[in-house]
Structure formats: C-alpha cells, structure tokens
Amino acid sequence: MLEIRSAGQDRAVGGGWRGAARTEPRRRPGAAPAVLLGLGAALVVLALVAGRAWSEVLLEAGAVLLTVGGVGLLLDAGLARWRGSAPVEAQRPPVPAPPPARDDQLGLVGVREELDAVDVLRGVRPGQELWWMDTFPLTLAGDLDAIHRALAAGVRVRLLVLDPKSPALASRLREIRHHYGLSPMDLRRSFDTLVHQLRALGELDPVVAERLEVRVYDGLPGAPIYLVLGSPAAAEDPVADPGAPGVLRAFSSYFLLDASQDMPYLEWRDGPFAARLHSYARHKWAEGRTVFPTEPADRSASAFNVRPEAAPHSAGSGADGS
C-alpha cells in the first residue's frame, strides 16, 4: 500500500535514500595525547615544589611531555575535521532496468478520433490496395465519388460487408437502433440500391469492375478494419512488380453502441497486430460471396438474388468495418 508522507516527515527522515547516508561518528580526542599532557603538567608542578636537585630534570621532562601531548592533540583534531568534511554516504539503490519494449506496442501508431473511407483513400497511392471490412456500408453511397476517383487513379478496393440477410446483422442493428433508428428493411433497401449504383457505374467505366470487388459474409463480425496494402516501390512505379503486397497501414475500431463511422480508430503500422488484422480479413474474404462485379447475365439481378455458384470468387483480400 502506498504511504503518503508530508514534507515535514521527509525532512525528519532526511529525504529518501540520502537520509540513510551515514557520517562517521565524531572522534573524541585521543587518549594518549591527553595522558601525556596530564603527565607533563604533573611533572612541572613537582619541579616547582621539589628540591633544587630535581627541578631541572622534572621541568625538562614535563616540557617534553607537554609538547608531545599538545602536538598529538592538534594532529588528532585535524584528522577528525578532515574526516568529518567528507561524509560517508550509503550506497545508492540500484536503478531498475526499464522493461523491454513489447515489439513497439505491436506496431501501434496512435488514435484517429474520426475516420471514414474518404479519409483513408486520401493516403492510398496508385498501385496500392484498400481492404475495407465492415458490418454494413451505410455511408458508402456518399463515398462513391471518392472511391471512383481512387479507382481511376490506379487504386484497388476490396469491400467486405455483413450480408444484409444475416442474423448477425439483425443483432448488430438492435445494438445501435436506439441511436440511429434503422430497421433491417432500411439496410436491405440501402444495400440493394448501392449494388445497383455500382453496376451502373461499372457499365460507364470498366475500371470500376476491374479494380473494385464487393463481397458479403455471414457470421460474427470481428472489428471494423481498413488495411492499406502495397509497397513503397509500387507508389513510385505502378508498372513495377513489387512482389506480394504487405500491410503499410492499418486502422481498427470496435463495435459498441455507435456505428463504426462514429467511433475512434487505432492506427497501426506494419507489425504483429497488423499482420493479425490482415490474416483475419483474408479469412473472411475467402468465405465471402461476391456481389460485385457479377457475370453479365446477372447484372440486372438484385444483389440479394445472386447465387453463390454464379458469382466468381476472384482471389484477393478483404477489409472490415461497422
């Protein structure tokens, strides 16, 4: 238990480890010089009261003893003063070694108080990929212009969202309904409209179908995720083959009572935790069902009528959010 000490208590104990500093006890005058002084004085007194025959001898002996005793006392006092001027301090306690860094906090960079797809796309360069995993892209229709510009510039986007017919989505909707007032039918209509907008955009610009893929998954959502994949070389020379893309930046948040677009996001650099997010997104992507792009015969079909066997599962990776 921590003990709160006042300043007066600190002064009383001498202030921490310095209070434990010890000084050598004061030395008392040496016994031998004092004895010599006493004997010298006694001999002088005896010389004064003794007869003439002994007076000279006693005086000389007393003077010698007084001189030796006095010099001894002076030396002893000087030695004591010299020792007293240099106090002997107790040994300082050893400074504990700092704990080893845990992989630079697993690659944590900081916290973004607000983040959406448009913010992330501003930092994605041509030749790189954005993986976005979420429960439902409620605001994606408003982000289509930014996504279209990124696709035209050479960015690939892979979007993975929770299937609007999934029981997990209904459960998630109950969590945030008090704040957003959404119903399952609202999400179905919104998602259906979004897929039709993507198909219409893909017919106008073939780049959209080449560089954008949308899949839906069923099951428990993990966390809203943005992953930026690629390599620095790809940003400078999009034609060059940089090899397998790695995680350049990652953003993750939590599914609480707010929708993911209203949540803070943790930002990660390439590291142990970003690798876990990447692995999780790949796993979800491999299990997902493609809703865009679809085969030409299915272009007029609703996103909810696309059969899994009719939708091509192109190899790739995905991202999450909510």
Secondary structure, DSSP 8 states (H G I E B T S, - for coil): ------HHHHHHHTSGGGGG----------HHHHHHHHHHHHHHHHHHHS-HHHHHHHHHHHHHHHHHHHHHHHHHHHHHHHHHTS---------------SHHHHHEEEEESS--HHHHHTT--TT-EEEEEES--TTGGGGHHHHHHHHHTT-EEEEEEE-TT-HHHHHHHHHHHHHH---HHHHHHHHHHHHHHHHHHHHH-HHHHHHEEEEEE-S-----EEEEEE-HHHHH-TTS---S-EEEEEEE---SSS-GGGS-EEEEESSHHHHHHHHHHHHHHHH-EEEES--GGGTTS-GGG--TTTS---S---BB--
